Amino acid sequence: MPTFDDVAAGLEMPLAGAMESQRSIRRLRPDPVDDETLLRCIELAMKAPTASNRQSWEWVVVRDPDVKHQLARLNRQAWSVSKRIGRRRPHPLSADRILEAIQWQADHFEEVPVVVVACLRGSRPLFPPMASASFYASIYPAVQNLLLAARGLGLGATLTTLPLWSTALVRRTLGLPRWVTPCAVIPLGWPRGHYGSTTRRPAAEVVHLDRFGNRPYVESPAAAGPVPDRLSSAR
C-alpha cells in the first residue's frame, strides 16, 4: 500500500497538467488508502471558496463494510433505473465503455477502500429558485478540489450522485441529522488503470460572445475540424 510520503510529490504536478489528465476512474483496487493521504485530499478540498465564507462542509469518510454495503445497495438501485433509460437512447461506441465502467463500479462498490460523502449543513431551499440553485455552490468547488488532489496523488476517484436518490435513506445509513444534506459521493482508491489525456471539443466551438450563436472564435467550419462525439472522452 502506498503511503502519503510515497505519493506526496504528486501534489507538485502543474495545475494545467492535472486538469488536462483528470478523468473519472471507477475501477479501483481494494488496497487501503491511508488516513494521511485521505485527510490531505480533504484539507485541499476545503481550500475552495464557499458562499459568504461559511465553510459549511461536512465530510463523512466511509470505511465500514456494512455502511459501504448500504451505499452500494442504494447505488445499484439507482443505476438499475438509469441504465434502462440510457439504453433507450442511441450512444456512440465510446459511451459503451463508460457504461461498462459504471456497471463495474456498481458491481464492486463494496470493494472500494474508502467512500467520501460530501455534505452541507442546512437543507436545500425550494423557494426562491435562486436560493435552491445556489445551495450547491459551496460544495462542488470543494469536490473538484478533492478530485484534483486525488489526481495529483495518483488516486482514482469519481463524483457520483446515484446513491443519493433517497436523501432519507442516506441520512439513515450515515446517521446524518436533518440539518445536514448529502450532496455528492466520491469513491476513492488506487486505480486499476491509469490517468491519461482526455478528448474534448475545441473551446471555440462552444464559446459564444455576448449572445448565443455568435461564435467568432470559429474561423470557419473547416478550421474547427470534426466535432467529436459528446461522450467520446473517457470521463
C-alpha positions in Angstrom: 0.0 0.0 0.0 1.5 3.4 -0.9 1.8 5.8 2.0 1.4 9.6 1.8 5.2 10.0 1.7 5.3 7.8 -1.3 2.9 9.9 -3.3 3.1 13.4 -1.8 5.4 14.7 -4.6 2.5 14.3 -7.0 0.9 17.4 -5.5 3.6 19.4 -7.2 2.1 18.5 -10.5 1.4 21.6 -12.6 -2.2 22.6 -12.3 -2.8 22.5 -16.1 -1.3 19.0 -16.2 -3.7 17.8 -13.5 -6.7 19.4 -15.3 -5.8 18.1 -18.7 -5.3 14.5 -17.5 -8.1 14.3 -14.9 -10.8 11.7 -15.7 -13.3 9.6 -13.8 -11.6 6.5 -12.5 -14.2 3.9 -11.5 -12.2 0.7 -11.5 -10.4 0.8 -8.2 -8.2 -1.7 -6.4 -9.3 -2.8 -2.9 -5.9 -1.8 -1.4 -6.3 0.6 1.6 -5.8 4.3 1.4 -4.0 5.6 4.5 -5.5 8.3 6.6 -2.8 10.9 6.0 -3.3 10.7 2.2 -7.1 10.9 2.6 -7.0 13.8 5.0 -4.7 15.7 2.8 -7.2 15.4 0.0 -9.9 16.8 2.2 -7.7 19.6 3.5 -7.1 20.7 -0.1 -10.8 20.3 -0.9 -11.6 22.7 1.9 -9.4 25.4 0.4 -12.2 26.0 -2.1 -14.3 29.2 -1.9 -17.7 29.0 -0.2 -20.7 31.2 -0.1 -20.2 34.0 2.5 -17.1 32.0 3.7 -19.5 29.9 5.7 -17.3 26.8 5.3 -20.4 24.7 5.8 -19.0 21.4 4.6 -19.3 18.1 6.5 -17.3 15.1 5.2 -18.3 11.5 6.0 -15.5 9.1 5.4 -16.9 5.6 5.0 -14.6 2.6 5.6 -17.0 0.3 7.4 -18.1 -2.7 5.2 -21.7 -2.6 6.4 -22.1 1.1 5.7 -20.5 0.7 2.3 -22.8 -2.2 1.6 -25.8 0.0 2.3 -24.5 2.7 0.0 -23.8 0.1 -2.6 -27.4 -1.1 -2.5 -28.6 2.5 -3.0 -26.2 2.9 -5.9 -27.3 -0.3 -7.6 -31.0 0.6 -7.2 -30.5 4.0 -8.9 -28.2 2.5 -11.6 -30.7 -0.2 -12.4 -33.2 2.5 -13.4 -30.7 4.9 -15.0 -29.1 2.3 -17.3 -32.5 1.2 -18.7 -33.3 4.8 -19.5 -29.8 5.2 -21.1 -30.2 2.2 -23.3 -33.2 3.7 -25.0 -31.1 6.4 -26.5 -28.5 6.0 -29.2 -24.9 6.2 -27.9 -21.5 6.4 -29.6 -19.3 3.4 -29.2 -17.2 5.2 -26.6 -20.3 5.6 -24.4 -20.4 1.8 -24.1 -17.1 1.8 -22.3 -18.3 4.4 -19.9 -21.5 2.4 -19.2 -19.3 -0.7 -18.6 -17.2 1.2 -16.1 -20.3 2.5 -14.3 -21.6 -1.1 -14.2 -18.2 -2.3 -12.9 -18.3 0.2 -10.1 -21.8 -0.8 -9.2 -20.9 -4.5 -9.0 -17.7 -3.8 -7.0 -18.8 -0.9 -4.8 -18.3 -2.7 -1.6 -14.6 -3.3 -2.5 -13.8 0.4 -2.8 -11.4 1.1 0.1 -13.0 4.4 1.1 -16.0 6.4 0.1 -16.2 10.1 0.9 -19.7 11.6 1.1 -19.6 15.4 0.8 -22.3 17.1 2.7 -23.5 20.7 3.5 -25.0 22.0 6.7 -28.6 23.1 6.0 -31.3 21.9 3.7 -31.8 22.8 0.1 -34.4 25.5 0.0 -37.2 25.0 -2.5 -38.0 28.7 -2.8 -36.9 31.1 -4.1 -35.5 29.4 -7.2 -32.2 31.3 -6.9 -31.6 30.0 -3.4 -32.4 26.5 -4.5 -30.0 26.7 -7.4 -27.2 28.3 -5.4 -27.3 25.8 -2.5 -24.7 23.5 -4.0 -22.4 26.3 -4.9 -20.4 25.7 -1.7 -19.9 22.0 -2.2 -19.0 21.4 -5.9 -15.9 23.7 -5.9 -14.6 21.7 -2.9 -15.4 18.4 -4.6 -13.5 19.5 -7.7 -10.5 20.3 -5.4 -10.8 16.9 -3.9 -10.8 15.3 -7.3 -7.7 17.3 -8.4 -5.9 16.4 -5.2 -6.7 12.8 -5.8 -5.3 13.1 -9.4 -2.1 14.6 -8.1 -1.6 11.8 -5.6 -2.4 9.2 -8.1 -5.7 8.1 -6.5 -8.6 7.1 -8.7 -11.8 9.0 -8.0 -15.1 10.0 -9.5 -18.1 12.0 -8.5 -21.5 10.2 -8.4 -24.9 11.1 -7.1 -26.5 7.7 -7.8 -26.5 6.6 -4.1 -28.3 9.8 -3.1 -31.6 9.1 -4.9 -33.2 8.9 -1.4 -31.9 11.5 1.0 -33.8 10.0 3.8 -32.2 6.6 3.3 -28.7 8.1 3.0 -29.3 10.1 6.2 -30.4 6.9 7.9 -27.4 5.0 6.6 -24.8 7.6 7.7 -26.6 8.8 10.8 -26.9 12.3 9.4 -29.1 14.8 11.2 -31.8 16.5 9.2 -29.8 19.7 9.1 -27.0 18.0 7.1 -27.6 17.3 3.4 -25.6 14.8 1.5 -24.6 16.3 -1.9 -22.0 14.0 -3.6 -20.4 10.6 -3.2 -16.7 10.2 -4.2 -15.3 6.6 -4.2 -11.6 6.8 -3.7 -8.8 4.2 -4.2 -5.7 3.2 -6.1 -6.7 2.8 -9.8 -6.6 -0.4 -11.7 -6.0 1.6 -14.8 -4.2 4.9 -15.2 -4.7 8.6 -15.9 -4.1 10.0 -19.4 -5.0 12.8 -21.7 -8.7 13.4 -22.4 -10.5 14.3 -25.6 -12.7 17.4 -25.5 -14.3 19.6 -28.2 -12.3 22.7 -29.1 -13.3 25.6 -26.9 -14.0 27.8 -29.9 -17.0 25.5 -30.8 -18.8 26.1 -27.5 -17.8 29.7 -26.7 -20.4 32.3 -27.6 -19.7 36.0 -27.5 -22.4 38.2 -25.9 -25.3 36.2 -27.4 -25.8 32.5 -28.1 -24.9 31.6 -31.6 -22.3 34.3 -32.1 -19.1 32.2 -32.2 -16.4 34.5 -33.6 -13.6 32.2 -32.4 -14.5 29.6 -35.0 -12.9 31.0 -38.1 -14.7 28.6 -40.5 -16.3 25.1 -40.4 -13.1 23.7 -41.9 -10.9 25.4 -39.3 -13.0 23.9 -36.5 -12.3 20.4 -37.7 -14.6 17.4 -37.0 -16.7 17.6 -33.8 -16.0 14.5 -31.6 -18.9 12.7 -30.0 -20.1 14.4 -26.9 -19.2 11.3 -24.9 -16.0 10.3 -26.7 -13.8 11.2 -23.9 -13.2 8.8 -21.1 -14.7 10.6 -18.1 
